[in-house]
Amino acid sequence: MTPDDFSGVMAVLFIVFAIAVILLSLLVYLIPAIAAFYRDHDGKWVILILTIVVGWTFIAWIVLFVWAIWPSRNPPRLPWQSAPTPPPHPAPHGLSPEAHLAAMSRLQDLYDRGLLSREEFRAHMNALLDPSIQRP
């Protein structure tokens, strides 16, 4: 191996080492933003911008890191974790939802068997759907 070959190999190794050090330094520099995005922090974009702008100061980096990992009092809700649905209010006619559906099924059955006319079926169904309608 000639000295020129050796110096070429050393130059390539130096470049690879320099790129690895730069990437590792960038990773360490962005730890507050990475932690904020990993935890889905409410202020993740603010933390990212501040990390890029003022993260080079050690104090700001520490403050941003603590902010990124600090537990929030109101954890963000996922779309399927919305506020719990309150139980249904009882209908004005006093029937439970199950009894209401059973009554509608009975009406449909009577209509299908021909024991109710179309007008009678509609009148009874409207009375179940809107109890404020007065039956004659």
Kinemage of the C-alpha trace (Angstrom):
@kinemage 1
@onewidth
@group {chain A} dominant
@subgroup {mainchain}
@vectorlist {calphas} color= white
{ca met a 1} P 0.000 0.000 0.000
{ca thr a 2} L 1.436 3.304 -1.025
{ca pro a 3} L 1.228 6.427 1.082
{ca asp a 4} L -1.173 7.951 -1.429
{ca asp a 5} L -3.575 5.006 -1.081
{ca phe a 6} L -3.340 5.221 2.689
{ca ser a 7} L -4.119 8.926 2.696
{ca gly a 8} L -7.155 8.318 0.399
{ca val a 9} L -8.562 5.652 2.730
{ca met a 10} L -7.993 7.938 5.722
{ca ala a 11} L -9.795 10.785 3.956
{ca val a 12} L -12.823 8.554 3.254
{ca leu a 13} L -12.865 7.313 6.854
{ca phe a 14} L -12.617 10.872 8.119
{ca ile a 15} L -15.590 11.927 5.962
{ca val a 16} L -17.689 8.952 7.150
{ca phe a 17} L -16.754 9.697 10.761
{ca ala a 18} L -17.579 13.402 10.340
{ca ile a 19} L -21.000 12.608 8.842
{ca ala a 20} L -21.739 10.164 11.694
{ca val a 21} L -20.757 12.766 14.310
{ca ile a 22} L -22.911 15.441 12.625
{ca leu a 23} L -25.958 13.136 12.463
{ca leu a 24} L -25.517 12.040 16.080
{ca ser a 25} L -25.130 15.662 17.192
{ca leu a 26} L -28.276 16.628 15.297
{ca leu a 27} L -30.147 13.763 16.944
{ca val a 28} L -29.035 14.861 20.417
{ca tyr a 29} L -29.840 18.499 19.588
{ca leu a 30} L -33.423 17.586 18.610
{ca ile a 31} L -34.159 15.321 21.600
{ca pro a 32} L -36.717 17.774 23.109
{ca ala a 33} L -38.657 17.905 19.838
{ca ile a 34} L -38.405 14.152 19.336
{ca ala a 35} L -39.736 13.553 22.860
{ca ala a 36} L -42.587 16.035 22.302
{ca phe a 37} L -43.643 14.378 19.047
{ca tyr a 38} L -43.309 10.895 20.532
{ca arg a 39} L -45.560 11.863 23.461
{ca asp a 40} L -47.942 13.789 21.147
{ca his a 41} L -47.454 16.879 23.290
{ca asp a 42} L -49.927 19.745 22.791
{ca gly a 43} L -47.059 22.170 22.064
{ca lys a 44} L -44.958 19.851 19.923
{ca trp a 45} L -44.608 22.316 17.039
{ca val a 46} L -43.651 25.161 19.382
{ca ile a 47} L -41.090 22.922 21.057
{ca leu a 48} L -39.653 21.966 17.650
{ca ile a 49} L -39.329 25.584 16.508
{ca leu a 50} L -37.843 26.733 19.803
{ca thr a 51} L -35.430 23.802 19.818
{ca ile a 52} L -34.193 24.771 16.365
{ca val a 53} L -33.963 28.493 17.176
{ca val a 54} L -32.679 28.616 20.759
{ca gly a 55} L -31.787 24.992 21.500
{ca trp a 56} L -28.110 25.748 21.059
{ca thr a 57} L -28.093 27.401 24.482
{ca phe a 58} L -27.782 24.712 27.087
{ca ile a 59} L -30.332 26.301 29.453
{ca ala a 60} L -33.006 26.622 26.739
{ca trp a 61} L -32.363 23.030 25.646
{ca ile a 62} L -32.863 21.792 29.226
{ca val a 63} L -36.056 23.875 29.643
{ca leu a 64} L -37.446 22.590 26.344
{ca phe a 65} L -36.600 19.003 27.252
{ca val a 66} L -38.342 19.303 30.631
{ca trp a 67} L -41.357 20.930 28.942
{ca ala a 68} L -41.506 18.092 26.401
{ca ile a 69} L -41.506 15.342 29.032
{ca trp a 70} L -43.548 17.144 31.697
{ca pro a 71} L -46.887 15.379 32.281
{ca ser a 72} L -49.829 17.507 31.278
{ca arg a 73} L -52.815 17.970 33.573
{ca asn a 74} L -55.270 17.556 30.729
{ca pro a 75} L -53.935 14.765 28.533
{ca pro a 76} L -55.005 15.148 24.923
{ca arg a 77} L -57.952 13.003 23.900
{ca leu a 78} L -57.874 10.881 20.840
{ca pro a 79} L -60.818 11.312 18.473
{ca trp a 80} L -62.457 8.094 19.633
{ca gln a 81} L -61.959 9.073 23.283
{ca ser a 82} L -64.353 11.991 23.235
{ca ala a 83} L -66.491 12.883 26.206
{ca pro a 84} L -68.655 9.981 27.343
{ca thr a 85} L -72.124 9.922 25.874
{ca pro a 86} L -74.763 10.611 28.502
{ca pro a 87} L -77.464 7.994 28.890
{ca pro a 88} L -80.531 8.650 26.757
{ca his a 89} L -83.238 10.723 28.363
{ca pro a 90} L -86.489 8.915 28.902
{ca ala a 91} L -89.000 9.638 26.198
{ca pro a 92} L -92.003 11.823 27.118
{ca his a 93} L -94.273 8.798 26.739
{ca gly a 94} L -92.407 7.049 29.570
{ca leu a 95} L -91.170 4.058 27.568
{ca ser a 96} L -87.603 2.869 27.828
{ca pro a 97} L -85.687 2.727 24.530
{ca glu a 98} L -86.026 -1.073 24.501
{ca ala a 99} L -89.800 -0.915 25.123
{ca his a 100} L -90.101 1.809 22.487
{ca leu a 101} L -88.386 -0.385 19.883
{ca ala a 102} L -90.493 -3.389 20.916
{ca ala a 103} L -93.693 -1.363 20.465
{ca met a 104} L -92.560 -0.236 17.016
{ca ser a 105} L -91.762 -3.852 16.082
{ca arg a 106} L -95.202 -4.984 17.261
{ca leu a 107} L -96.840 -2.274 15.157
{ca gln a 108} L -94.823 -3.343 12.100
{ca asp a 109} L -95.805 -6.969 12.703
{ca leu a 110} L -99.506 -6.063 12.982
{ca tyr a 111} L -99.286 -4.040 9.778
{ca asp a 112} L -97.450 -6.846 7.950
{ca arg a 113} L -100.124 -9.358 9.014
{ca gly a 114} L -102.835 -7.037 7.682
{ca leu a 115} L -104.421 -6.316 11.062
{ca leu a 116} L -103.756 -2.562 10.774
{ca ser a 117} L -104.531 -0.324 7.850
{ca arg a 118} L -101.872 1.996 6.493
{ca glu a 119} L -103.527 5.017 8.149
{ca glu a 120} L -103.794 3.241 11.522
{ca phe a 121} L -100.181 2.112 11.300
{ca arg a 122} L -98.987 5.648 10.507
{ca ala a 123} L -101.090 7.177 13.287
{ca his a 124} L -99.749 4.745 15.917
{ca met a 125} L -96.186 5.063 14.627
{ca asn a 126} L -96.389 8.875 14.695
{ca ala a 127} L -97.711 8.682 18.253
{ca leu a 128} L -94.673 6.604 19.219
{ca leu a 129} L -92.231 8.830 17.365
{ca asp a 130} L -93.730 12.145 18.529
{ca pro a 131} L -95.830 11.759 21.679
{ca ser a 132} L -96.919 15.395 21.507
{ca ile a 133} L -99.294 14.471 18.664
{ca gln a 134} L -102.744 13.900 20.130
{ca arg a 135} L -104.587 10.856 18.874
{ca pro a 136} L -108.252 11.340 17.935
